[in-house]
Every structure is written in structure tokens, then in C-alpha cells.
């Protein structure tokens, strides 16, 4: 009588939020299809960013706000890899961990979601004084630059919590990621996709990043089946740009990337919190040199005054 070999089990780390779980279960399902002889288990945990909901993100400190606990789990061999919204993953990872895979990107744009009474309005026709909710300094700075007549207010919580606050009349409109609404089956709440000319998106927005232990060749070989090369190149350019400017996820830095053939075009911007100063530029080059393009654009913006703006922001946030 032959004894079958025990099934190999791979443990996936995930945040407990609804969106995080939708994303993680998608990764689990895809890997299960590719590797039916392996069991993929999801292990959930709460991160600091999930627990502190009454303080603006920028004031908590942003290094690994939504990732640190998941990373500790991998380093302690409690899990084998973790699924993140790539925009939440710091550009400098802890020693021993790497970004092993980037999945195909959903639409990375920002979305305007409005209260019922403004359903006939767009972002540029909202009335003066309309209260717009966002927890992102990047969105805040860009929208203040273009629409100084609007009032902006911080909003925290998961998507359902934010939508409930909007529907209850606490806000006239809120800004959310198109990708998050799509993944949760809430595309009908997208009132307007905000053009890139108005709001450049966050680094990595719309893509999932799978983080694993450096040197874990088995796990790397598994997760690489989900890699989307064009998305990965775009996101490597964006992350190099952010890393070079030494900006965490809570600074007003926005990007946009396009690939045509073998050419990648990266647009980046840095803005002051009040929206008065906004520096924007673009570079193009070979997509395989994505990281170099990100560094080149960061240096170009720095020469145009970006570093001064960022230093002022870091000082303001620390004082608050």
C-alpha cells in the first residue's frame, strides 16, 4: 500500500480589512489553480494603520503603517508571503524581505464619489465651500492647487465607513481609489474618474505587491506566475522615483506611467500642502531601465525645488 506524500502548505499573510481579504483571496485562488497539489492558507492580522482610525495618517508616521505586522510574520516564519496594496508598501523593505511579484494593475486613477445632492456635479463644478473628504496628502495638495474654493477634511476608516459618512451628509464628496471600488464590486459609486492632469495617482496604486523572504526560491517561483511585466516596470519606475525623493506614502508625491512598445514614460509631481506650489515633469526611456528613469525624474524635480517643498512638509507634519 503506497502512502501519498503530505500536501505542502504555503501560508499567506493578509490584513483583515474587506479590501485586503478580497485581494488576498484572489491571489490564493490564482495560485491554487496553478498549483493544485499545494495548499494555500490565508492568515490574517491587524496592522497599526487598521487600529488607529481617529488620527490623520500623516501624523502617525507612515513607515510600514499597513505592512509591519505582516513583515514580522514572514521574518518569524509564521507566514511565507504577504499580499499588499502596492501603494501601502514602503520603498525600503526590512532586511531579509523583497518585493517578489507585482500583479496586473487595475485602473490606478482617483475617483470622485458624491453625495446624492451633487449627482449633477463634477469635481470642477462642485460649489464653493463644498466639503471634500480625503486622507491622502497627495490628493489634498493637488486638489487644493486646482480647486482652492473647495473645503477639504480628513476622512479615515475602510471604504464602507467612508461611504456611510458621505451618505450621512458629513461630506459633499470624497476621493477614493478607482481600483478599490472596482475590487469590492462598488463601481457604481464612481461618479467621476479624475483625470491625471488634475490628480496624479499614488506610487503603485491599483497593483498588488507580493512580499516574501529574500532567498526563498520556492515561494518566489510560485508567486512569479502572477507577475505582470508591464505593470512591474511601471511600478519599479514609480517606486524608484519615490525612494529617491525619500518620500513615504504620506507626502504629496504623485505619478503617472505609460508604456508604448518598449518605451516607458514617467510623469511625477511634488506639491506643497496648501497646493500653492506644484512641480511636475516627465521622462521617457527604455522600460527595462525603469528604476533609472525614476531616479532621473526625481533628480530633475529636485533641481526644480522639490526638496525644499518636501523639507517644509516634513517640518510641518512633525510640528503638528
MARLUM-718363 format. One record per residue (C-alpha): residue in one letter; x, y, z negated. Coordinates in nm, 3 decimals. Each point is the difference from the previous one (the first is absolute). Layout:
REM MARLUM-718363
+----+---------+---------+---------+
: aa :       x :       y :       z :
+----+---------+---------+---------+
:  A :       X :       Y :       Z :
...
+----+---------+---------+---------+
END
This chain:
REM MARLUM-718363
+----+---------+---------+---------+
: aa :       x :       y :       z :
+----+---------+---------+---------+
:  X :   0.000 :   0.000 :   0.000 :
:  X :   0.152 :   0.330 :   0.111 :
:  X :  -0.013 :   0.303 :  -0.228 :
:  X :  -0.062 :   0.332 :   0.179 :
:  X :   0.239 :   0.280 :  -0.078 :
:  X :  -0.135 :   0.264 :  -0.240 :
:  X :  -0.139 :   0.311 :   0.171 :
:  X :   0.235 :   0.299 :  -0.017 :
:  X :  -0.163 :   0.297 :  -0.175 :
:  X :   0.090 :   0.361 :   0.081 :
:  X :  -0.120 :   0.265 :  -0.245 :
:  X :  -0.113 :   0.339 :   0.132 :
:  X :   0.000 :   0.307 :  -0.225 :
:  X :  -0.279 :   0.257 :   0.042 :
:  X :  -0.158 :   0.295 :  -0.176 :
:  X :  -0.355 :  -0.061 :  -0.127 :
:  X :  -0.169 :   0.282 :   0.190 :
:  X :  -0.264 :  -0.092 :   0.258 :
:  X :   0.205 :   0.134 :   0.289 :
:  X :   0.320 :  -0.171 :  -0.119 :
:  X :  -0.182 :  -0.333 :  -0.025 :
:  X :  -0.158 :   0.033 :   0.344 :
:  X :   0.348 :   0.060 :   0.142 :
:  X :   0.162 :  -0.281 :  -0.197 :
:  X :  -0.272 :  -0.254 :   0.083 :
:  X :   0.047 :   0.089 :   0.369 :
:  X :   0.374 :  -0.078 :  -0.029 :
:  X :  -0.080 :  -0.322 :  -0.190 :
:  X :  -0.249 :  -0.107 :   0.268 :
:  X :   0.240 :   0.071 :   0.288 :
:  X :   0.285 :  -0.190 :  -0.164 :
:  X :  -0.228 :  -0.291 :  -0.089 :
:  X :  -0.092 :  -0.030 :   0.369 :
:  X :   0.366 :  -0.004 :   0.105 :
:  X :   0.115 :  -0.233 :  -0.278 :
:  X :  -0.286 :  -0.237 :  -0.095 :
:  X :   0.234 :  -0.228 :  -0.202 :
:  X :   0.089 :   0.281 :  -0.243 :
:  X :  -0.231 :   0.134 :  -0.271 :
:  X :  -0.005 :   0.380 :  -0.035 :
:  X :  -0.124 :   0.120 :  -0.341 :
:  X :  -0.090 :   0.360 :  -0.082 :
:  X :   0.114 :   0.133 :  -0.340 :
:  X :  -0.145 :   0.339 :  -0.097 :
:  X :   0.127 :   0.267 :  -0.238 :
:  X :  -0.072 :   0.362 :  -0.088 :
:  X :   0.263 :   0.265 :   0.071 :
:  X :   0.062 :   0.327 :  -0.178 :
:  X :  -0.177 :   0.185 :   0.282 :
:  X :  -0.310 :  -0.214 :  -0.053 :
:  X :  -0.009 :   0.067 :  -0.375 :
:  X :   0.051 :   0.378 :  -0.011 :
:  X :  -0.295 :   0.154 :   0.181 :
:  X :  -0.045 :   0.331 :  -0.181 :
:  X :   0.332 :   0.160 :   0.101 :
:  X :   0.103 :   0.130 :   0.343 :
:  X :   0.237 :  -0.243 :   0.172 :
:  X :   0.270 :   0.262 :   0.046 :
:  X :   0.019 :   0.055 :  -0.377 :
:  X :   0.044 :  -0.366 :  -0.096 :
:  X :   0.320 :  -0.049 :   0.200 :
:  X :  -0.027 :  -0.190 :   0.322 :
:  X :   0.284 :  -0.251 :   0.015 :
:  X :  -0.170 :  -0.337 :   0.026 :
:  X :  -0.327 :   0.121 :  -0.149 :
:  X :  -0.198 :  -0.274 :   0.177 :
:  X :   0.282 :  -0.252 :   0.047 :
:  X :   0.225 :  -0.035 :  -0.307 :
:  X :  -0.197 :  -0.273 :  -0.180 :
:  X :  -0.020 :  -0.203 :   0.323 :
:  X :   0.376 :   0.036 :   0.046 :
:  X :   0.071 :  -0.117 :  -0.355 :
:  X :  -0.212 :  -0.307 :   0.075 :
:  X :   0.220 :  -0.089 :   0.298 :
:  X :   0.327 :   0.067 :  -0.182 :
:  X :  -0.119 :  -0.226 :  -0.287 :
:  X :  -0.092 :  -0.275 :   0.251 :
:  X :  -0.367 :   0.019 :  -0.101 :
:  X :  -0.099 :   0.078 :   0.360 :
:  X :   0.175 :  -0.051 :   0.335 :
:  X :  -0.106 :   0.311 :   0.189 :
:  X :  -0.234 :   0.299 :  -0.040 :
:  X :  -0.239 :   0.172 :   0.241 :
:  X :  -0.007 :   0.381 :  -0.011 :
:  X :  -0.157 :   0.284 :   0.189 :
:  X :   0.330 :   0.104 :   0.156 :
:  X :  -0.061 :   0.366 :  -0.083 :
:  X :   0.017 :  -0.093 :  -0.372 :
:  X :   0.336 :  -0.177 :   0.028 :
:  X :   0.298 :   0.221 :  -0.097 :
:  X :   0.268 :   0.039 :   0.266 :
:  X :   0.270 :  -0.116 :  -0.244 :
:  X :  -0.083 :  -0.348 :  -0.132 :
:  X :   0.137 :  -0.162 :  -0.318 :
:  X :   0.319 :  -0.202 :   0.040 :
:  X :  -0.086 :  -0.355 :   0.101 :
:  X :  -0.317 :   0.090 :   0.194 :
:  X :  -0.053 :   0.086 :   0.368 :
:  X :  -0.277 :   0.102 :   0.237 :
:  X :  -0.035 :  -0.333 :   0.179 :
:  X :  -0.289 :   0.066 :   0.236 :
:  X :  -0.216 :   0.283 :   0.139 :
:  X :  -0.341 :  -0.096 :   0.141 :
:  X :  -0.182 :   0.156 :   0.293 :
:  X :  -0.121 :   0.345 :  -0.086 :
:  X :  -0.362 :   0.111 :  -0.023 :
:  X :  -0.077 :   0.359 :   0.099 :
:  X :   0.235 :   0.200 :  -0.230 :
:  X :  -0.201 :   0.325 :   0.018 :
:  X :  -0.181 :   0.179 :  -0.281 :
:  X :  -0.380 :   0.006 :  -0.006 :
:  X :  -0.244 :   0.272 :  -0.105 :
:  X :  -0.292 :  -0.140 :  -0.200 :
:  X :  -0.275 :   0.252 :  -0.073 :
:  X :  -0.295 :   0.043 :  -0.234 :
:  X :  -0.335 :  -0.049 :   0.173 :
:  X :  -0.067 :   0.375 :   0.005 :
:  X :   0.305 :   0.057 :   0.224 :
:  X :  -0.068 :  -0.275 :   0.255 :
:  X :  -0.019 :   0.262 :   0.276 :
:  X :   0.348 :   0.135 :  -0.089 :
:  X :   0.358 :  -0.088 :   0.097 :
:  X :   0.316 :   0.084 :  -0.198 :
:  X :   0.030 :   0.336 :   0.180 :
:  X :  -0.366 :   0.098 :  -0.051 :
:  X :  -0.036 :  -0.072 :  -0.373 :
:  X :  -0.113 :   0.322 :  -0.173 :
:  X :   0.238 :   0.221 :  -0.199 :
:  X :   0.039 :  -0.131 :  -0.355 :
:  X :  -0.106 :  -0.354 :   0.087 :
:  X :   0.160 :  -0.240 :  -0.251 :
:  X :   0.219 :  -0.264 :   0.166 :
:  X :   0.137 :  -0.288 :  -0.208 :
:  X :   0.342 :  -0.159 :   0.056 :
:  X :   0.266 :  -0.154 :  -0.226 :
:  X :   0.271 :   0.046 :   0.264 :
:  X :   0.235 :   0.299 :  -0.003 :
:  X :   0.074 :  -0.073 :   0.367 :
:  X :  -0.365 :   0.042 :   0.099 :
:  X :  -0.044 :   0.292 :  -0.237 :
:  X :   0.292 :   0.203 :   0.140 :
:  X :  -0.093 :  -0.055 :   0.364 :
:  X :  -0.370 :   0.075 :  -0.047 :
:  X :   0.078 :   0.310 :  -0.207 :
:  X :   0.224 :   0.113 :   0.286 :
:  X :  -0.278 :  -0.032 :   0.257 :
:  X :  -0.305 :   0.076 :  -0.217 :
:  X :   0.096 :   0.243 :  -0.279 :
:  X :  -0.371 :   0.086 :  -0.049 :
:  X :  -0.079 :  -0.347 :  -0.139 :
:  X :   0.030 :  -0.101 :  -0.368 :
:  X :   0.200 :  -0.314 :  -0.079 :
:  X :  -0.046 :  -0.216 :  -0.309 :
:  X :   0.183 :  -0.314 :  -0.115 :
:  X :  -0.193 :  -0.327 :   0.021 :
:  X :   0.114 :  -0.340 :  -0.135 :
:  X :  -0.141 :  -0.351 :  -0.017 :
:  X :  -0.062 :  -0.275 :   0.253 :
:  X :  -0.191 :   0.063 :   0.322 :
:  X :  -0.340 :  -0.084 :  -0.146 :
:  X :   0.059 :   0.232 :  -0.296 :
:  X :   0.101 :   0.288 :   0.226 :
:  X :  -0.296 :  -0.053 :   0.232 :
:  X :  -0.236 :  -0.006 :  -0.301 :
:  X :   0.140 :   0.334 :  -0.121 :
:  X :  -0.051 :   0.146 :   0.348 :
:  X :  -0.356 :  -0.131 :   0.029 :
:  X :  -0.081 :   0.133 :  -0.350 :
:  X :   0.084 :   0.351 :   0.123 :
:  X :   0.329 :   0.053 :  -0.187 :
:  X :   0.165 :   0.066 :   0.337 :
:  X :  -0.114 :   0.131 :   0.337 :
:  X :   0.246 :  -0.229 :   0.178 :
:  X :   0.290 :  -0.232 :  -0.076 :
:  X :   0.299 :  -0.115 :   0.204 :
:  X :   0.076 :  -0.373 :   0.017 :
:  X :   0.208 :  -0.230 :   0.220 :
:  X :  -0.181 :  -0.130 :   0.308 :
:  X :   0.173 :  -0.340 :  -0.046 :
:  X :  -0.128 :  -0.052 :  -0.355 :
:  X :  -0.359 :   0.075 :   0.098 :
:  X :   0.026 :  -0.232 :   0.301 :
:  X :   0.147 :  -0.287 :  -0.205 :
:  X :  -0.281 :   0.028 :  -0.255 :
:  X :  -0.268 :  -0.002 :   0.271 :
:  X :  -0.088 :   0.365 :  -0.064 :
:  X :   0.073 :   0.144 :   0.344 :
:  X :  -0.347 :   0.157 :  -0.003 :
:  X :   0.124 :   0.245 :  -0.268 :
:  X :   0.263 :   0.143 :   0.236 :
:  X :  -0.158 :   0.333 :   0.099 :
:  X :   0.304 :   0.129 :   0.190 :
:  X :   0.345 :  -0.139 :   0.077 :
:  X :   0.224 :   0.298 :  -0.074 :
:  X :   0.231 :   0.076 :   0.295 :
:  X :   0.376 :  -0.039 :  -0.049 :
:  X :   0.041 :   0.369 :   0.092 :
:  X :  -0.185 :   0.081 :  -0.325 :
:  X :   0.120 :  -0.277 :  -0.233 :
:  X :   0.301 :  -0.220 :   0.064 :
:  X :  -0.046 :  -0.330 :  -0.183 :
:  X :   0.199 :  -0.154 :  -0.286 :
:  X :   0.312 :  -0.206 :   0.065 :
:  X :  -0.111 :  -0.360 :   0.065 :
:  X :  -0.370 :   0.085 :  -0.017 :
:  X :  -0.224 :  -0.267 :   0.157 :
:  X :   0.261 :  -0.279 :  -0.015 :
:  X :   0.057 :  -0.271 :  -0.260 :
:  X :   0.347 :  -0.061 :  -0.137 :
:  X :   0.093 :  -0.344 :  -0.133 :
:  X :   0.280 :   0.019 :  -0.257 :
:  X :   0.202 :  -0.305 :  -0.103 :
:  X :   0.325 :  -0.104 :  -0.165 :
:  X :   0.316 :   0.075 :   0.196 :
:  X :   0.151 :  -0.326 :   0.125 :
:  X :  -0.319 :  -0.206 :  -0.038 :
:  X :   0.028 :  -0.144 :   0.350 :
:  X :  -0.298 :  -0.233 :  -0.040 :
:  X :  -0.244 :   0.277 :  -0.091 :
:  X :   0.149 :   0.233 :   0.261 :
:  X :  -0.050 :  -0.258 :   0.273 :
:  X :  -0.366 :  -0.039 :  -0.103 :
:  X :  -0.098 :   0.366 :  -0.020 :
:  X :   0.184 :   0.098 :   0.320 :
:  X :  -0.279 :  -0.162 :   0.204 :
:  X :  -0.214 :   0.302 :  -0.094 :
:  X :   0.260 :   0.260 :   0.110 :
:  X :  -0.116 :   0.248 :   0.265 :
:  X :   0.313 :   0.133 :   0.167 :
:  X :  -0.132 :   0.334 :   0.128 :
:  X :  -0.163 :   0.081 :  -0.337 :
:  X :   0.318 :  -0.101 :  -0.183 :
:  X :   0.214 :   0.228 :   0.219 :
:  X :  -0.238 :   0.292 :  -0.051 :
:  X :  -0.006 :  -0.054 :  -0.377 :
:  X :   0.379 :  -0.045 :  -0.028 :
:  X :   0.041 :   0.338 :   0.171 :
:  X :  -0.253 :   0.158 :  -0.237 :
:  X :   0.154 :  -0.156 :  -0.311 :
:  X :   0.353 :   0.107 :   0.101 :
:  X :  -0.131 :   0.355 :   0.049 :
:  X :  -0.157 :  -0.001 :  -0.348 :
:  X :   0.302 :  -0.164 :  -0.165 :
:  X :   0.239 :   0.254 :   0.153 :
:  X :  -0.211 :   0.287 :  -0.136 :
:  X :  -0.009 :  -0.177 :  -0.339 :
:  X :  -0.375 :   0.038 :  -0.015 :
:  X :  -0.221 :  -0.233 :  -0.200 :
:  X :  -0.353 :  -0.083 :   0.111 :
:  X :  -0.128 :   0.308 :  -0.184 :
:  X :   0.164 :   0.280 :   0.196 :
:  X :  -0.147 :   0.190 :   0.296 :
:  X :   0.182 :  -0.198 :   0.270 :
:  X :  -0.200 :  -0.121 :   0.300 :
:  X :   0.088 :  -0.197 :   0.311 :
:  X :  -0.130 :  -0.127 :   0.330 :
:  X :   0.166 :  -0.260 :   0.224 :
:  X :  -0.066 :  -0.119 :   0.351 :
:  X :   0.171 :  -0.267 :   0.211 :
:  X :  -0.012 :   0.008 :   0.380 :
:  X :   0.198 :  -0.276 :   0.163 :
:  X :   0.330 :  -0.012 :  -0.191 :
:  X :  -0.019 :   0.364 :  -0.114 :
:  X :  -0.109 :   0.101 :  -0.349 :
:  X :  -0.111 :   0.356 :  -0.076 :
:  X :  -0.006 :   0.105 :  -0.364 :
:  X :  -0.165 :   0.322 :  -0.118 :
:  X :   0.052 :   0.112 :  -0.359 :
:  X :  -0.101 :   0.291 :  -0.219 :
:  X :   0.074 :   0.142 :  -0.342 :
:  X :  -0.232 :   0.259 :  -0.156 :
:  X :  -0.017 :   0.209 :  -0.314 :
:  X :  -0.279 :  -0.083 :  -0.247 :
:  X :  -0.186 :   0.323 :   0.078 :
:  X :   0.014 :  -0.078 :   0.372 :
:  X :   0.170 :   0.332 :   0.076 :
:  X :   0.317 :  -0.161 :   0.133 :
:  X :  -0.015 :  -0.292 :   0.240 :
:  X :   0.298 :  -0.132 :   0.198 :
:  X :  -0.063 :  -0.251 :   0.277 :
:  X :   0.220 :  -0.155 :   0.271 :
:  X :   0.035 :  -0.313 :   0.216 :
:  X :   0.273 :  -0.232 :   0.129 :
:  X :  -0.006 :  -0.273 :   0.265 :
:  X :   0.234 :  -0.290 :   0.067 :
:  X :   0.037 :  -0.375 :   0.031 :
:  X :  -0.251 :  -0.187 :  -0.219 :
:  X :   0.273 :  -0.243 :  -0.110 :
:  X :   0.178 :   0.299 :  -0.159 :
:  X :  -0.307 :   0.084 :  -0.210 :
:  X :   0.182 :   0.066 :  -0.327 :
:  X :   0.256 :   0.226 :   0.170 :
:  X :  -0.283 :   0.207 :   0.148 :
:  X :  -0.154 :   0.043 :  -0.344 :
:  X :   0.329 :   0.121 :  -0.145 :
:  X :   0.056 :   0.236 :   0.295 :
:  X :  -0.344 :   0.159 :  -0.041 :
:  X :   0.047 :   0.041 :  -0.376 :
:  X :   0.331 :   0.178 :   0.055 :
:  X :  -0.160 :   0.222 :   0.263 :
:  X :  -0.281 :   0.104 :  -0.237 :
:  X :   0.248 :   0.053 :  -0.281 :
:  X :   0.187 :   0.248 :   0.220 :
:  X :  -0.330 :   0.182 :   0.052 :
:  X :  -0.060 :   0.043 :  -0.374 :
:  X :  -0.172 :  -0.323 :  -0.108 :
:  X :   0.237 :  -0.062 :  -0.290 :
:  X :  -0.079 :   0.336 :  -0.158 :
:  X :  -0.373 :  -0.072 :   0.019 :
:  X :   0.043 :  -0.346 :  -0.156 :
:  X :   0.217 :   0.131 :  -0.283 :
:  X :  -0.266 :   0.261 :  -0.081 :
:  X :  -0.267 :  -0.272 :  -0.009 :
:  X :   0.202 :  -0.229 :  -0.229 :
:  X :   0.054 :   0.296 :  -0.236 :
:  X :  -0.374 :   0.088 :   0.002 :
:  X :  -0.111 :  -0.358 :  -0.066 :
:  X :   0.251 :  -0.038 :  -0.286 :
:  X :  -0.120 :   0.322 :  -0.163 :
:  X :  -0.362 :  -0.116 :   0.010 :
+----+---------+---------+---------+
END
